[in-house]
Amino acid sequence: MREILTLAATDYGLEALTAATTADNPASRAVLTRAGFVPVGDTDLDGRPGTRYQVSLGQWIGCSHA
């Protein structure tokens, strides 16, 4: 996940990333939270309740891919 965030910030110049997961997927929620994503709202994923997450990429600018 760290490499994806760094790549998004440094190579693509993105300022933030958004992700979503269903409410019944605690493993994905945990991965997103550990990566610094924060919940920003509710969403519907193919008729299933979920949560949208977002992370600011400012902290990843200048990070190495290692």
N, C-alpha and C positions, 0 to 999 in steps of 0.2 A: 504494500500500500504506500509506503514511504516513497518508493521510486515513482509511482504513478503521480503522486502529489507534486513531487519535485519536477518531473517532466512537464506536467500541466502548467506549473508556474514559470519554469525557466525556458523551456523550448517553445511553448505555445502562448506564453504571455497571459494566461488566464488568471483572474483575480480570485475566483471562487469555484468550487464544484458543488453540485447538488446530487444527492442520491435518495433513493426511497426503498423501503422494505415493508413487508407486511407485518402486522402486529403479532402474528403467530410465528415469527422467525427471530427468536432471541439471539441466535448466533450472529446473524448479520447485523443486528442492532449493536451487539457488543463490539464487533469489528469496526463499525463506523464510529462508535463512541471513542474507542481506543485511538483511532486515527485523528481525533480532534473534531469530528463532525458533531454538530449540535442540532437538536430537533427544531424545525422551523414551521411545522404545520402538519395537519392531517391530510391524507390523500386516499384515493381509491385505486387499488391495483387489481384490475380484472374482477371487480365486484367484491374484493376483500379489503377490509380496512387496513390502512398503513400509515406510516409516518414519513414525512420528507425531512431530510437532513441537509445541512450545508456546512462547508468548511471554507474559511478564508485562507487563501494561499500565500499571503504576505510572509508568513513564517517560513515558507519553503523556498523563497527566493535566495539564491546563493548557496543552497545545500548541494552537497555532492550526491551522485547516484549510488554511492557505496552503501 
